[in-house]
């Protein structure tokens, strides 16, 4: 604007950087003795941070990412709201918690959405209970940060989800279901959801921290896993799914991106977004294409056996580095899944027992797939899996 060039919404983002600086230091950043010098400092983005008052590095990072000459490179408004400094220090004007089972007049005035979130809150957590650390990941609806609970010093992962995004995509019921399911599960191979809280704009999930991150990253880095690793991961997954099925939970979206590793290398199922609690057959099309069972591809009723199919897909991918029915187009992938067009490449060299396990899981007729108990007792699993569930190689 100083140079009389065309401008867009990003001028407001720049102003947020100016204001943030002024709020913290008491004067705008490009202030100078003359108007000409001020213009020059703005155009050159002549930005410096005085030694006093003492301001955190995170605040300086936010300001620096807003006061960028090229407007398209300025931090977006959404990324400002998700910035670690904002999350750590900002106090949202409205925070609701389920403290007592009592309806007050003010409660009645809240929107139906707020009442719904409050009803499902499990404990009186707040953002002030946590120190926010580095970002761990980014998703469609929010971000995940490393965090530490201040009193206990316990390290967790804090998943921050924006309500506006959830409502825009009509996903709040799915999230509610995910939270209900994950808080009810207690298994060494299922990532814990310790609790949650929210304010007027965001939902915060307090999750177990898996130090080594996504299994997907390990798989891409290595190309494929050894038979010991693959068998150990499949055994861990099978044990976790047996527990989930016992609790009437069908996962429906097991894939490497939804599997995490803790500091010991123990596998954790992390995402229950497409899970359902059901003892009857389901009809919903969900999950990720390469991992879908034939009955889901064809929009037929399905049950727990879709998870058994996925174990076959994952076992193949762990050993060969790619899912078995991968194809150039979605249509071809669908066709290969429905026809169970399964073939084993000559390399890497994989034991016949592993191929036998995969072939007995990737069966079109769901009732004929190998049961979870039979997977755990399969000769290949017994031969190669580490029963402790710990993989360090």
C-alpha positions as CSV (number, residue, x, y, z in Angstrom):
1,X,0.0,0.0,0.0
2,X,2.9,2.3,0.7
3,X,4.0,1.7,-2.9
4,X,0.5,2.2,-4.3
5,X,0.3,-1.3,-5.6
6,X,-2.7,-3.5,-5.8
7,X,-3.6,-5.2,-2.5
8,X,-5.9,-7.8,-1.1
9,X,-7.0,-9.3,2.2
10,X,-3.4,-9.9,3.2
11,X,-3.0,-6.2,4.2
12,X,-5.0,-7.1,7.3
13,X,-2.7,-9.9,8.1
14,X,0.3,-7.5,7.9
15,X,-1.6,-5.1,10.3
16,X,-2.0,-8.0,12.8
17,X,1.8,-8.3,12.8
18,X,2.1,-4.5,13.4
19,X,-0.4,-4.6,16.3
20,X,1.1,-7.7,17.9
21,X,4.5,-5.9,17.9
22,X,3.0,-2.7,19.3
23,X,1.0,-4.6,22.0
24,X,4.2,-6.3,23.2
25,X,6.8,-3.4,22.8
26,X,4.6,-0.3,23.2
27,X,5.3,1.2,19.8
28,X,4.9,0.1,16.1
29,X,7.9,-1.7,14.6
30,X,8.7,0.7,11.8
31,X,8.3,4.0,13.7
32,X,10.9,6.6,12.6
33,X,11.7,10.3,12.9
34,X,10.3,11.2,9.5
35,X,7.5,9.9,7.3
36,X,10.0,9.2,4.6
37,X,12.1,7.0,7.0
38,X,9.0,5.2,8.1
39,X,8.0,4.5,4.5
40,X,11.6,3.2,3.8
41,X,11.5,0.9,6.9
42,X,8.1,-0.5,5.9
43,X,9.2,-1.2,2.3
44,X,12.5,-2.8,3.4
45,X,10.7,-4.6,6.3
46,X,13.4,-3.2,8.6
47,X,12.3,-5.3,11.6
48,X,14.2,-5.6,14.8
49,X,13.2,-6.7,18.3
50,X,14.5,-4.6,21.3
51,X,16.0,-6.6,24.2
52,X,13.4,-5.3,26.6
53,X,10.7,-6.1,27.5
54,X,11.5,-9.8,27.4
55,X,9.3,-11.5,24.8
56,X,9.2,-15.2,23.9
57,X,10.7,-16.5,20.7
58,X,7.3,-17.8,19.7
59,X,5.9,-14.3,19.7
60,X,8.8,-13.0,17.6
61,X,8.2,-15.9,15.2
62,X,4.6,-15.0,14.7
63,X,5.4,-11.3,14.1
64,X,8.1,-12.2,11.6
65,X,5.8,-14.5,9.7
66,X,3.2,-11.8,9.4
67,X,5.5,-8.9,8.5
68,X,6.6,-10.4,5.2
69,X,7.0,-8.1,2.1
70,X,5.4,-10.6,-0.3
71,X,1.8,-10.7,0.7
72,X,1.1,-14.2,-0.5
73,X,3.7,-15.5,2.0
74,X,2.2,-14.0,5.1
75,X,0.8,-16.3,7.7
76,X,-2.9,-17.1,7.0
77,X,-5.5,-16.2,9.6
78,X,-6.2,-19.9,10.3
79,X,-2.4,-20.5,10.9
80,X,-2.4,-17.5,13.3
81,X,-5.1,-19.1,15.3
82,X,-3.2,-22.4,15.3
83,X,0.2,-20.8,16.1
84,X,1.9,-22.1,19.3
85,X,2.2,-18.7,20.9
86,X,-1.6,-18.0,20.4
87,X,-2.5,-21.5,21.8
88,X,-0.1,-21.1,24.7
89,X,-1.1,-17.5,25.9
90,X,-4.5,-16.5,24.4
91,X,-7.5,-16.8,26.7
92,X,-10.6,-17.4,24.6
93,X,-13.6,-15.4,25.8
94,X,-15.9,-18.4,26.1
95,X,-14.8,-21.7,27.6
96,X,-17.4,-24.3,28.6
97,X,-16.9,-27.4,30.7
98,X,-19.2,-30.0,32.1
99,X,-18.8,-29.3,35.8
100,X,-22.2,-30.2,37.3
101,X,-25.3,-32.0,36.1
102,X,-27.5,-28.9,36.4
103,X,-29.2,-26.7,33.8
104,X,-29.0,-23.0,34.5
105,X,-30.6,-20.1,32.7
106,X,-27.3,-19.2,31.1
107,X,-27.0,-22.9,30.0
108,X,-30.3,-22.7,28.2
109,X,-29.1,-19.6,26.3
110,X,-26.1,-21.5,24.8
111,X,-26.4,-22.8,21.3
112,X,-27.3,-26.4,20.9
113,X,-23.8,-27.2,19.7
114,X,-22.2,-25.8,22.8
115,X,-24.6,-27.8,25.0
116,X,-23.7,-30.9,23.0
117,X,-20.0,-30.5,23.5
118,X,-20.4,-29.7,27.2
119,X,-22.5,-32.8,27.8
120,X,-19.7,-35.0,26.5
121,X,-16.8,-33.4,28.3
122,X,-15.2,-35.8,30.8
123,X,-13.1,-33.6,33.1
124,X,-12.4,-30.0,34.0
125,X,-9.3,-29.5,31.9
126,X,-8.3,-26.1,30.5
127,X,-5.5,-24.8,28.2
128,X,-3.8,-23.3,31.3
129,X,-3.1,-26.9,32.5
130,X,-0.6,-27.4,29.6
131,X,2.7,-26.0,28.2
132,X,2.5,-26.2,24.5
133,X,5.5,-27.4,22.5
134,X,6.5,-28.1,18.9
135,X,3.9,-29.0,16.2
136,X,3.7,-32.8,15.6
137,X,1.4,-32.9,12.7
138,X,-1.3,-31.2,10.6
139,X,-4.7,-32.5,9.4
140,X,-7.7,-31.2,7.6
141,X,-9.4,-30.0,10.7
142,X,-6.6,-28.9,12.9
143,X,-3.1,-29.6,14.3
144,X,-1.4,-31.7,16.9
145,X,1.2,-30.3,19.3
146,X,3.5,-31.8,21.8
147,X,2.4,-30.6,25.3
148,X,3.1,-31.1,29.0
149,X,0.6,-31.2,31.8
150,X,2.0,-28.6,34.2
151,X,1.3,-30.3,37.5
152,X,2.4,-33.8,36.7
153,X,5.0,-32.9,34.0
154,X,3.4,-35.7,31.9
155,X,4.0,-35.4,28.2
156,X,1.0,-35.7,25.9
157,X,-0.1,-34.9,22.4
158,X,-2.7,-32.1,22.2
159,X,-4.9,-32.3,19.1
160,X,-6.6,-29.0,18.3
161,X,-9.7,-29.1,16.1
162,X,-11.6,-26.1,14.8
163,X,-15.3,-26.3,15.4
164,X,-16.0,-24.1,12.3
165,X,-14.2,-26.7,10.1
166,X,-16.1,-29.6,11.7
167,X,-19.4,-28.0,11.2
168,X,-18.6,-26.9,7.7
169,X,-18.0,-30.5,6.7
170,X,-20.7,-31.9,9.0
171,X,-18.2,-34.0,10.9
172,X,-19.1,-33.2,14.6
173,X,-21.1,-36.4,15.0
174,X,-18.2,-38.4,13.7
175,X,-15.8,-36.7,16.1
176,X,-18.1,-37.2,19.0
177,X,-18.3,-40.9,18.1
178,X,-14.5,-41.1,17.8
179,X,-14.1,-39.5,21.3
180,X,-16.7,-41.8,22.9
181,X,-15.0,-44.9,21.4
182,X,-11.4,-44.0,22.1
183,X,-12.0,-42.9,25.7
184,X,-13.6,-46.3,26.4
185,X,-10.6,-48.4,25.1
186,X,-7.7,-49.5,27.3
187,X,-5.2,-51.7,25.4
188,X,-1.4,-51.4,25.1
189,X,-1.7,-51.2,21.3
190,X,-4.5,-48.5,21.3
191,X,-3.5,-44.9,21.6
192,X,-5.1,-43.5,24.8
193,X,-7.5,-40.5,24.7
194,X,-7.1,-39.2,28.3
195,X,-9.7,-36.5,28.0
196,X,-10.8,-33.4,26.2
197,X,-12.0,-29.8,26.6
198,X,-13.1,-26.9,24.4
199,X,-13.7,-23.2,24.0
200,X,-16.0,-21.3,21.7
201,X,-13.9,-22.1,18.6
202,X,-11.7,-25.1,19.3
203,X,-11.9,-28.7,20.6
204,X,-8.8,-30.0,22.4
205,X,-8.1,-33.8,22.6
206,X,-5.5,-34.9,25.2
207,X,-3.8,-37.9,23.6
208,X,-1.1,-40.3,24.5
209,X,2.2,-39.2,23.0
210,X,3.8,-41.7,20.5
211,X,7.4,-40.6,20.4
212,X,8.4,-42.2,17.1
213,X,5.5,-41.0,15.1
214,X,3.7,-42.6,12.2
215,X,4.5,-46.1,11.1
216,X,4.0,-44.8,7.6
217,X,7.2,-42.7,7.8
218,X,9.2,-45.8,8.9
219,X,7.7,-47.8,6.0
220,X,8.5,-45.2,3.4
221,X,12.1,-44.7,4.8
222,X,12.8,-48.5,4.8
223,X,10.9,-49.4,1.6
224,X,9.5,-52.5,3.4
225,X,9.9,-54.3,6.7
226,X,11.7,-57.4,7.7
227,X,9.5,-60.5,8.4
228,X,10.2,-60.1,12.1
229,X,9.0,-56.5,12.1
230,X,6.0,-57.2,9.9
231,X,4.9,-60.2,12.0
232,X,5.3,-58.3,15.2
233,X,3.2,-55.4,13.9
234,X,0.5,-57.8,12.6
235,X,0.4,-59.6,15.9
236,X,0.1,-56.3,17.8
237,X,-2.7,-55.1,15.5
238,X,-4.5,-58.5,15.7
239,X,-4.4,-58.4,19.5
240,X,-5.7,-54.8,19.5
241,X,-8.5,-55.6,17.0
242,X,-9.5,-58.7,19.0
243,X,-9.9,-56.4,22.0
244,X,-11.9,-53.8,20.0
245,X,-14.2,-56.4,18.5
246,X,-14.8,-57.8,22.0
247,X,-16.0,-54.2,22.8
248,X,-18.2,-54.3,19.6
249,X,-15.9,-51.7,17.9
250,X,-15.2,-52.1,14.2
251,X,-12.3,-49.9,13.2
252,X,-12.8,-49.8,9.3
253,X,-9.8,-47.6,8.5
254,X,-6.6,-49.3,9.6
255,X,-3.7,-48.0,7.5
256,X,0.0,-47.1,8.1
257,X,-0.9,-43.4,8.5
258,X,-3.2,-44.3,11.4
259,X,-0.6,-46.4,13.2
260,X,1.9,-44.8,15.6
261,X,5.0,-46.1,17.4
262,X,5.9,-45.3,20.9
263,X,9.5,-44.8,22.2
264,X,10.0,-48.5,22.5
265,X,8.7,-49.2,18.9
266,X,5.4,-50.6,20.2
267,X,2.6,-50.1,17.7
268,X,-0.5,-48.0,18.6
269,X,-3.8,-47.7,16.7
270,X,-4.3,-43.9,16.6
271,X,-7.3,-42.8,14.6
272,X,-10.9,-44.0,15.3
273,X,-12.6,-41.5,13.0
274,X,-14.4,-44.2,11.0
275,X,-14.9,-46.6,13.8
276,X,-18.4,-47.7,14.9
277,X,-19.7,-49.6,17.9
278,X,-22.0,-52.2,16.5
279,X,-23.0,-55.8,16.8
280,X,-24.9,-55.7,13.5
281,X,-23.9,-55.3,9.9
282,X,-23.1,-51.8,8.6
283,X,-23.7,-50.2,5.2
284,X,-21.6,-47.0,5.3
285,X,-18.9,-46.6,2.7
286,X,-15.8,-45.4,4.5
287,X,-12.1,-45.9,5.0
288,X,-9.2,-45.5,2.5
289,X,-9.4,-47.0,-1.0
290,X,-6.4,-49.3,-1.1
291,X,-7.6,-50.9,2.2
292,X,-11.3,-51.4,1.5
293,X,-12.7,-54.9,1.6
294,X,-14.8,-56.0,-1.5
295,X,-18.1,-55.8,0.4
296,X,-17.3,-52.1,1.2
297,X,-16.3,-51.3,-2.4
298,X,-19.6,-52.8,-3.6
299,X,-21.5,-50.9,-0.9
300,X,-22.8,-54.1,0.7
301,X,-23.4,-54.7,4.4
302,X,-20.2,-55.4,6.3
303,X,-19.1,-56.5,9.8
304,X,-16.0,-57.1,11.8
305,X,-14.4,-59.1,9.0
306,X,-13.5,-55.9,7.2
307,X,-10.7,-55.4,9.8
308,X,-9.4,-58.9,9.1
309,X,-9.2,-58.1,5.4
310,X,-7.2,-54.9,6.2
311,X,-4.7,-57.0,8.2
312,X,-4.1,-59.0,5.0
313,X,-3.6,-55.7,3.1
314,X,-1.2,-54.4,5.8
315,X,0.8,-57.6,6.0
316,X,1.4,-57.5,2.3
317,X,2.3,-53.8,2.4
318,X,4.7,-54.3,5.3
319,X,6.5,-57.0,3.4
320,X,6.4,-55.6,-0.2
321,X,6.3,-51.9,0.4
322,X,3.0,-51.2,-1.4
323,X,-0.7,-52.4,-1.0
324,X,-1.5,-55.4,-3.1
325,X,-4.3,-54.0,-5.3
326,X,-2.7,-50.6,-6.1
327,X,-3.4,-49.5,-9.7
328,X,-3.1,-46.5,-12.0
329,X,-6.8,-45.5,-11.6
330,X,-9.4,-45.7,-8.8
331,X,-11.6,-47.8,-11.2
332,X,-8.8,-50.4,-11.7
333,X,-8.1,-50.5,-7.9
334,X,-11.8,-51.2,-7.3
335,X,-11.8,-54.0,-10.0
336,X,-8.7,-55.6,-8.5
337,X,-10.1,-55.6,-5.0
338,X,-13.5,-57.1,-6.1
339,X,-11.7,-59.8,-8.1
340,X,-9.1,-60.3,-5.4
341,X,-6.5,-60.0,-8.1
342,X,-3.6,-61.0,-5.8
343,X,-0.1,-61.7,-6.9
344,X,3.2,-61.9,-5.1
345,X,6.3,-60.2,-6.7
346,X,9.6,-62.2,-6.7
347,X,11.4,-59.6,-4.6
348,X,11.8,-59.2,-1.8
349,X,12.1,-62.9,-0.9
350,X,9.2,-63.6,1.5
351,X,8.5,-66.9,3.3
352,X,5.7,-69.1,1.9
353,X,4.0,-69.0,5.3
354,X,3.6,-65.2,5.1
355,X,2.0,-65.6,1.6
356,X,-0.3,-68.2,3.1
357,X,-1.5,-65.9,5.9
358,X,-2.1,-63.0,3.4
359,X,-4.0,-65.3,1.0
360,X,-6.2,-66.6,3.8
361,X,-7.1,-63.0,4.9
362,X,-7.7,-61.6,1.4
363,X,-10.7,-63.7,0.7
364,X,-13.8,-62.2,-1.1
365,X,-16.3,-64.1,1.1
366,X,-15.9,-62.3,4.5
367,X,-17.1,-65.3,6.6
368,X,-14.2,-67.4,5.1
369,X,-11.4,-65.0,6.2
370,X,-9.0,-66.2,8.8
371,X,-10.2,-65.3,12.3
372,X,-8.2,-63.1,14.6
373,X,-7.5,-66.0,16.9
374,X,-6.2,-68.1,14.0
375,X,-4.0,-65.2,12.9
376,X,-2.3,-65.1,16.3
377,X,-1.8,-68.9,16.1
378,X,-0.6,-68.9,12.5
379,X,2.9,-70.6,12.0
380,X,4.4,-67.4,10.4
381,X,3.3,-65.3,13.4
382,X,4.6,-67.8,15.9
383,X,7.9,-68.1,14.0
384,X,8.7,-64.4,13.4
385,X,6.6,-62.2,15.8
386,X,8.1,-60.8,19.0
387,X,5.3,-61.4,21.5
388,X,6.4,-58.4,23.6
389,X,5.2,-56.2,20.6
390,X,8.5,-54.2,20.7
391,X,10.3,-53.6,17.4
392,X,13.6,-51.8,17.5
393,X,15.0,-52.7,14.0
